[in-house]
Amino acid sequence: MTSRAMADIEGSVDRWISRKECLDSDERMGEYNRYIGKKVAFIGICIAAAFLAAGYDLTIGPYDIGIWDTYRVIWDHIAGNPVDYTDDLVIWTMRLPRIVTGIIAGFGLAIAGVVMQTILRNPLADPYTTGVSSGASFGASLAIGFGVSLAGAGSIGIVLNAFLFSLVPMTVIIFVSKMRGASPATMIMAGIAVMYIFNAMTTMIKLWVDADTLANIFAWSVGTLDVKGWDHILTMFLFTAAAGTVLMLMSRRLNVLSTGDESARSIGVNANRLRIVSLFIVSMLTASIVSFTGLIGFVGLVCPHIARIVVGSDVKYLLPASGFFGSALLIAADIVGRSVFPSTALQVGVVTAFIGGPMFLWLIIRQKKEAW
Protein backbone atom coordinates (compact mmCIF):
# COMPACT_ATOMS: atom_id res chain seq x y z
CA MET A 1 0.00 0.00 0.00
CA THR A 2 1.40 3.39 -1.02
CA SER A 3 2.06 6.18 1.44
CA ARG A 4 -0.62 8.27 -0.26
CA ALA A 5 -3.23 5.54 0.31
CA MET A 6 -2.17 5.28 3.95
CA ALA A 7 -2.57 9.02 4.35
CA ASP A 8 -6.08 8.87 2.83
CA ILE A 9 -7.08 6.09 5.24
CA GLU A 10 -5.68 7.97 8.24
CA GLY A 11 -7.51 11.12 7.14
CA SER A 12 -10.79 9.20 6.84
CA VAL A 13 -10.31 7.72 10.31
CA ASP A 14 -9.56 11.15 11.76
CA ARG A 15 -12.68 12.62 10.14
CA TRP A 16 -14.80 9.72 11.44
CA ILE A 17 -13.45 10.18 14.96
CA SER A 18 -14.01 13.93 14.79
CA ARG A 19 -17.58 13.43 13.52
CA LYS A 20 -18.27 10.90 16.29
CA GLU A 21 -16.93 13.29 18.93
CA CYS A 22 -19.19 16.02 17.57
CA LEU A 23 -22.20 13.69 17.67
CA ASP A 24 -21.34 12.62 21.23
CA SER A 25 -20.94 16.26 22.20
CA ASP A 26 -24.32 17.16 20.65
CA GLU A 27 -25.94 14.20 22.42
CA ARG A 28 -24.48 15.24 25.75
CA MET A 29 -25.60 18.82 25.17
CA GLY A 30 -29.09 17.58 24.35
CA GLU A 31 -29.21 15.51 27.54
CA TYR A 32 -28.04 18.52 29.54
CA ASN A 33 -30.68 20.76 27.97
CA ARG A 34 -33.38 18.19 28.78
CA TYR A 35 -32.03 17.97 32.32
CA ILE A 36 -32.25 21.74 32.78
CA GLY A 37 -35.58 21.87 30.96
CA LYS A 38 -37.06 19.41 33.45
CA LYS A 39 -36.09 21.71 36.32
CA VAL A 40 -37.43 24.85 34.63
CA ALA A 41 -40.66 23.03 33.71
CA PHE A 42 -41.24 22.02 37.34
CA ILE A 43 -40.73 25.62 38.47
CA GLY A 44 -43.18 26.79 35.80
CA ILE A 45 -45.77 24.19 36.85
CA CYS A 46 -45.48 25.32 40.47
CA ILE A 47 -45.98 28.97 39.46
CA ALA A 48 -49.03 28.06 37.38
CA ALA A 49 -50.45 25.92 40.19
CA ALA A 50 -50.05 28.74 42.71
CA PHE A 51 -51.65 31.22 40.27
CA LEU A 52 -54.67 29.02 39.56
CA ALA A 53 -55.09 27.97 43.19
CA ALA A 54 -55.03 31.62 44.25
CA GLY A 55 -57.77 32.43 41.75
CA TYR A 56 -59.94 29.59 42.99
CA ASP A 57 -59.32 30.50 46.63
CA LEU A 58 -60.60 34.00 45.89
CA THR A 59 -63.98 32.54 44.88
CA ILE A 60 -64.56 30.75 48.22
CA GLY A 61 -66.98 32.60 50.48
CA PRO A 62 -70.61 33.66 50.80
CA TYR A 63 -70.24 36.23 48.00
CA ASP A 64 -70.43 34.33 44.69
CA ILE A 65 -67.92 35.31 42.01
CA GLY A 66 -66.20 33.37 39.22
CA ILE A 67 -62.50 32.58 39.10
CA TRP A 68 -61.81 34.63 35.96
CA ASP A 69 -63.86 37.51 37.34
CA THR A 70 -61.51 37.65 40.32
CA TYR A 71 -58.54 38.17 38.01
CA ARG A 72 -60.48 40.85 36.13
CA VAL A 73 -61.32 42.71 39.35
CA ILE A 74 -57.68 42.64 40.47
CA TRP A 75 -56.46 43.88 37.08
CA ASP A 76 -59.06 46.66 36.93
CA HIS A 77 -58.13 47.78 40.45
CA ILE A 78 -54.41 47.91 39.61
CA ALA A 79 -54.99 49.60 36.24
CA GLY A 80 -57.41 52.12 37.70
CA ASN A 81 -60.31 50.97 35.53
CA PRO A 82 -63.93 51.27 36.75
CA VAL A 83 -64.89 48.25 38.88
CA ASP A 84 -68.00 47.27 40.82
CA TYR A 85 -67.73 48.51 44.39
CA THR A 86 -68.88 45.25 45.99
CA ASP A 87 -66.56 43.13 43.83
CA ASP A 88 -63.63 45.38 44.66
CA LEU A 89 -64.44 45.37 48.39
CA VAL A 90 -64.76 41.58 48.59
CA ILE A 91 -61.81 40.67 46.38
CA TRP A 92 -59.24 43.40 46.98
CA THR A 93 -59.96 44.31 50.60
CA MET A 94 -61.30 41.14 52.21
CA ARG A 95 -59.95 38.11 50.32
CA LEU A 96 -56.81 39.08 48.40
CA PRO A 97 -54.68 39.99 51.46
CA ARG A 98 -55.17 36.46 52.75
CA ILE A 99 -54.09 34.92 49.44
CA VAL A 100 -51.05 37.16 49.02
CA THR A 101 -50.02 36.35 52.60
CA GLY A 102 -50.21 32.64 51.75
CA ILE A 103 -48.08 33.06 48.64
CA ILE A 104 -45.40 35.08 50.45
CA ALA A 105 -45.38 32.93 53.59
CA GLY A 106 -45.26 29.67 51.63
CA PHE A 107 -42.41 30.91 49.46
CA GLY A 108 -40.41 32.32 52.37
CA LEU A 109 -40.75 29.30 54.68
CA ALA A 110 -39.91 26.89 51.85
CA ILE A 111 -36.68 28.64 50.80
CA ALA A 112 -35.73 29.00 54.46
CA GLY A 113 -36.12 25.23 54.77
CA VAL A 114 -33.85 24.69 51.75
CA VAL A 115 -31.09 26.77 53.27
CA MET A 116 -31.38 25.18 56.72
CA GLN A 117 -31.20 21.67 55.28
CA THR A 118 -28.22 22.70 53.15
CA ILE A 119 -26.09 24.46 55.75
CA LEU A 120 -26.85 21.88 58.47
CA ARG A 121 -26.65 18.95 56.03
CA ASN A 122 -29.67 17.47 57.78
CA PRO A 123 -32.84 16.33 55.96
CA LEU A 124 -34.92 16.95 59.11
CA ALA A 125 -33.93 20.61 59.44
CA ASP A 126 -36.52 23.32 58.81
CA PRO A 127 -36.85 27.06 59.51
CA TYR A 128 -37.84 26.33 63.11
CA THR A 129 -34.87 24.09 63.93
CA THR A 130 -32.94 26.96 65.48
CA GLY A 131 -35.74 27.83 67.92
CA VAL A 132 -37.14 30.79 65.99
CA SER A 133 -40.69 29.51 66.39
CA SER A 134 -40.37 28.99 70.15
CA GLY A 135 -38.97 32.49 70.60
CA ALA A 136 -41.78 33.99 68.54
CA SER A 137 -44.35 31.98 70.47
CA PHE A 138 -43.02 33.24 73.79
CA GLY A 139 -42.99 36.84 72.60
CA ALA A 140 -46.55 36.63 71.30
CA SER A 141 -47.75 34.86 74.47
CA LEU A 142 -46.13 37.58 76.58
CA ALA A 143 -47.97 40.29 74.65
CA ILE A 144 -51.31 38.45 74.56
CA GLY A 145 -51.19 37.19 78.14
CA PHE A 146 -49.81 40.19 80.01
CA GLY A 147 -49.70 43.02 77.47
CA VAL A 148 -45.91 43.23 77.86
CA SER A 149 -44.58 44.72 74.63
CA LEU A 150 -42.63 47.72 73.38
CA ALA A 151 -45.73 48.71 71.40
CA GLY A 152 -48.23 47.90 74.15
CA ALA A 153 -51.22 45.60 73.78
CA GLY A 154 -52.87 44.92 70.44
CA SER A 155 -51.86 43.35 67.15
CA ILE A 156 -48.83 45.61 66.67
CA GLY A 157 -47.49 44.67 70.08
CA ILE A 158 -47.94 40.96 69.36
CA VAL A 159 -46.16 41.23 66.01
CA LEU A 160 -43.28 43.27 67.43
CA ASN A 161 -42.83 40.97 70.41
CA ALA A 162 -42.90 37.86 68.24
CA PHE A 163 -40.34 39.35 65.87
CA LEU A 164 -37.92 40.49 68.57
CA PHE A 165 -38.03 37.28 70.62
CA SER A 166 -37.73 35.12 67.49
CA LEU A 167 -34.31 36.68 66.93
CA VAL A 168 -33.06 35.71 70.40
CA PRO A 169 -32.33 32.06 69.45
CA MET A 170 -30.34 33.25 66.45
CA THR A 171 -28.27 35.52 68.70
CA VAL A 172 -27.61 32.68 71.14
CA ILE A 173 -26.61 30.28 68.36
CA ILE A 174 -24.22 32.80 66.81
CA PHE A 175 -22.68 33.48 70.24
CA VAL A 176 -22.24 29.76 70.95
CA SER A 177 -20.87 29.19 67.44
CA LYS A 178 -18.23 31.84 68.00
CA MET A 179 -17.13 30.00 71.12
CA ARG A 180 -17.39 26.40 69.92
CA GLY A 181 -17.24 26.70 66.12
CA ALA A 182 -20.18 27.00 63.74
CA SER A 183 -20.55 23.28 63.02
CA PRO A 184 -23.99 21.88 62.10
CA ALA A 185 -24.12 19.82 65.32
CA THR A 186 -23.34 22.87 67.47
CA MET A 187 -26.07 24.94 65.80
CA ILE A 188 -28.70 22.22 66.12
CA MET A 189 -27.94 21.50 69.79
CA ALA A 190 -27.88 25.21 70.69
CA GLY A 191 -31.19 25.73 68.88
CA ILE A 192 -32.80 22.80 70.69
CA ALA A 193 -31.58 24.08 74.05
CA VAL A 194 -33.05 27.55 73.44
CA MET A 195 -36.26 26.01 72.11
CA TYR A 196 -36.85 24.05 75.32
CA ILE A 197 -36.20 27.13 77.46
CA PHE A 198 -38.69 29.25 75.52
CA ASN A 199 -41.25 26.43 75.43
CA ALA A 200 -41.05 26.14 79.22
CA MET A 201 -41.60 29.88 79.69
CA THR A 202 -44.50 29.87 77.21
CA THR A 203 -46.11 27.00 79.11
CA MET A 204 -45.82 28.96 82.35
CA ILE A 205 -47.65 31.90 80.74
CA LYS A 206 -50.43 29.57 79.57
CA LEU A 207 -50.84 28.23 83.08
CA TRP A 208 -51.17 31.72 84.58
CA VAL A 209 -53.69 33.31 82.19
CA ASP A 210 -57.46 32.92 82.10
CA ALA A 211 -59.39 30.73 79.65
CA ASP A 212 -60.17 33.49 77.13
CA THR A 213 -56.57 34.66 76.97
CA LEU A 214 -55.38 31.06 76.65
CA ALA A 215 -57.69 30.61 73.68
CA ASN A 216 -56.16 33.69 72.01
CA ILE A 217 -52.64 32.37 72.57
CA PHE A 218 -53.65 29.02 71.12
CA ALA A 219 -55.25 30.66 68.08
CA TRP A 220 -52.02 32.55 67.36
CA SER A 221 -49.87 29.43 67.73
CA VAL A 222 -51.95 27.45 65.21
CA GLY A 223 -50.93 29.64 62.27
CA THR A 224 -53.23 31.76 60.11
CA LEU A 225 -53.23 33.78 56.91
CA ASP A 226 -55.57 36.43 58.32
CA VAL A 227 -53.02 39.24 58.20
CA LYS A 228 -54.76 42.58 58.50
CA GLY A 229 -53.49 45.42 56.37
CA TRP A 230 -51.46 45.70 53.18
CA ASP A 231 -48.68 47.42 55.12
CA HIS A 232 -48.02 44.19 57.05
CA ILE A 233 -48.02 42.23 53.80
CA LEU A 234 -45.58 44.72 52.28
CA THR A 235 -43.21 44.16 55.21
CA MET A 236 -43.35 40.39 54.68
CA PHE A 237 -42.78 40.82 50.96
CA LEU A 238 -39.76 43.09 51.36
CA PHE A 239 -38.08 40.69 53.80
CA THR A 240 -38.84 37.68 51.59
CA ALA A 241 -37.73 39.37 48.36
CA ALA A 242 -34.50 40.64 49.91
CA ALA A 243 -33.68 37.29 51.52
CA GLY A 244 -34.53 35.35 48.36
CA THR A 245 -32.32 37.59 46.21
CA VAL A 246 -29.35 37.33 48.57
CA LEU A 247 -29.72 33.55 48.90
CA MET A 248 -29.85 33.15 45.10
CA LEU A 249 -26.61 35.14 44.83
CA MET A 250 -25.13 32.82 47.46
CA SER A 251 -26.35 29.63 45.74
CA ARG A 252 -22.92 28.60 44.41
CA ARG A 253 -21.34 28.88 47.85
CA LEU A 254 -24.25 27.03 49.44
CA ASN A 255 -23.76 24.20 46.94
CA VAL A 256 -20.14 23.95 47.99
CA LEU A 257 -21.07 24.04 51.67
CA SER A 258 -23.46 21.12 51.20
CA THR A 259 -20.53 18.91 50.18
CA GLY A 260 -18.79 19.40 53.52
CA ASP A 261 -16.61 21.92 55.32
CA GLU A 262 -13.37 20.42 54.04
CA SER A 263 -14.45 20.74 50.42
CA ALA A 264 -15.52 24.33 51.06
CA ARG A 265 -12.18 25.24 52.64
CA SER A 266 -10.26 23.62 49.79
CA ILE A 267 -11.65 26.21 47.34
CA GLY A 268 -11.36 29.14 49.71
CA VAL A 269 -14.88 29.27 51.19
CA ASN A 270 -15.05 30.03 54.91
CA ALA A 271 -17.63 27.42 55.92
CA ASN A 272 -18.23 28.74 59.45
CA ARG A 273 -18.75 32.32 58.36
CA LEU A 274 -21.02 31.31 55.47
CA ARG A 275 -23.10 29.15 57.81
CA ILE A 276 -23.53 32.01 60.30
CA VAL A 277 -24.45 34.50 57.55
CA SER A 278 -26.98 32.04 56.12
CA LEU A 279 -28.44 31.46 59.59
CA PHE A 280 -28.83 35.21 60.09
CA ILE A 281 -30.68 35.61 56.77
CA VAL A 282 -32.96 32.63 57.40
CA SER A 283 -33.74 33.78 60.94
CA MET A 284 -34.68 37.28 59.77
CA LEU A 285 -36.81 35.83 56.97
CA THR A 286 -38.60 33.35 59.23
CA ALA A 287 -39.11 35.91 61.98
CA SER A 288 -40.68 38.38 59.53
CA ILE A 289 -43.21 35.74 58.47
CA VAL A 290 -43.95 34.04 61.80
CA SER A 291 -44.49 37.33 63.61
CA PHE A 292 -47.50 38.02 61.33
CA THR A 293 -48.88 34.55 60.59
CA GLY A 294 -48.07 32.55 63.70
CA LEU A 295 -46.58 29.06 63.49
CA ILE A 296 -47.22 27.34 60.15
CA GLY A 297 -45.49 23.99 60.20
CA PHE A 298 -44.36 21.42 57.64
CA VAL A 299 -43.97 23.85 54.70
CA GLY A 300 -40.26 24.37 55.34
CA LEU A 301 -39.70 20.64 55.81
CA VAL A 302 -41.79 18.97 53.11
CA CYS A 303 -41.46 21.40 50.18
CA PRO A 304 -37.63 21.22 49.88
CA HIS A 305 -37.79 17.41 49.90
CA ILE A 306 -40.43 17.22 47.16
CA ALA A 307 -38.63 19.81 45.02
CA ARG A 308 -35.29 18.07 45.56
CA ILE A 309 -36.67 14.83 44.15
CA VAL A 310 -37.56 16.60 40.88
CA VAL A 311 -34.87 19.25 40.41
CA GLY A 312 -31.99 17.78 42.42
CA SER A 313 -29.88 19.44 45.11
CA ASP A 314 -28.55 22.39 43.10
CA VAL A 315 -29.56 25.35 45.27
CA LYS A 316 -29.79 27.60 42.20
CA TYR A 317 -32.87 25.66 41.03
CA LEU A 318 -33.95 24.21 44.36
CA LEU A 319 -34.66 27.63 45.91
CA PRO A 320 -37.25 28.84 43.35
CA ALA A 321 -38.72 25.35 42.91
CA SER A 322 -39.27 24.91 46.66
CA GLY A 323 -40.48 28.50 47.07
CA PHE A 324 -43.21 28.36 44.44
CA PHE A 325 -44.20 24.85 45.49
CA GLY A 326 -44.53 26.16 49.05
CA SER A 327 -46.79 28.97 47.82
CA ALA A 328 -49.00 26.50 45.96
CA LEU A 329 -49.12 24.14 48.96
CA LEU A 330 -50.10 26.86 51.41
CA ILE A 331 -52.85 28.18 49.13
CA ALA A 332 -54.10 24.62 48.64
CA ALA A 333 -54.16 24.17 52.43
CA ASP A 334 -56.20 27.37 52.76
CA ILE A 335 -58.66 26.09 50.14
CA VAL A 336 -59.09 22.84 52.06
CA GLY A 337 -59.52 24.64 55.38
CA ARG A 338 -62.15 27.04 54.04
CA SER A 339 -64.11 24.67 51.77
CA VAL A 340 -64.05 21.35 53.64
CA PHE A 341 -64.65 23.05 57.01
CA PRO A 342 -66.65 26.18 56.07
CA SER A 343 -68.21 26.64 59.50
CA THR A 344 -64.95 26.57 61.46
CA ALA A 345 -62.54 27.83 58.73
CA LEU A 346 -59.78 25.45 59.80
CA GLN A 347 -56.48 27.33 59.93
CA VAL A 348 -53.70 26.51 57.47
CA GLY A 349 -51.31 25.46 60.24
CA VAL A 350 -53.55 22.48 61.00
CA VAL A 351 -54.22 21.66 57.35
CA THR A 352 -50.54 21.70 56.35
CA ALA A 353 -49.83 19.13 59.07
CA PHE A 354 -52.65 16.91 57.77
CA ILE A 355 -51.47 17.28 54.16
CA GLY A 356 -47.74 17.34 54.78
CA GLY A 357 -47.51 14.37 57.15
CA PRO A 358 -49.07 11.71 54.89
CA MET A 359 -47.40 13.22 51.82
CA PHE A 360 -44.01 13.01 53.50
CA LEU A 361 -44.57 9.38 54.53
CA TRP A 362 -45.72 8.49 51.01
CA LEU A 363 -42.63 10.06 49.49
CA ILE A 364 -40.35 8.20 51.90
CA ILE A 365 -41.98 4.87 50.98
CA ARG A 366 -42.22 5.44 47.21
CA GLN A 367 -38.90 7.18 46.65
CA LYS A 368 -36.61 4.83 44.72
CA LYS A 369 -33.46 6.91 44.92
CA GLU A 370 -31.83 8.73 47.76
CA ALA A 371 -32.38 12.46 47.39
CA TRP A 372 -29.61 13.08 49.91
Buried (B, 14 or more C-beta within 10 A) or exposed (E): EEEEEEEEEEEEEEEEEEEEEEEEEEEEEEEEEEEEEEBEEBBEBBBEBBBEBBBBBBBBBEEEBEEEBBBBBBEBBEEEEEBEEEBBBBBBEEBBBBBBBBBBBBBBBBBBBBBBBBBBBBBEBBBBBBBBBBBBBBBBBBBBBEEBBEEEEEBBBBBBBBBBBBBBBBEBBBEBBEEEBBBBEBBBBBBBBBBEBBBEBBEEBBEEBEEEBBEBBEBBBBBBBBBEEBEBBEBBBEBBEBBBEEBBEBBEBBBBBBEEBEEBEEEEBBBBEBBBBBBBBBBBBBBBBBBBBBBBBBBBBBBBBBBBBBBBBBBBBBBBBBBBBBBBBBBBBBBBBBBEEEEEEBBBBBBBBBBBEEBBEEBEEEEEEEBE
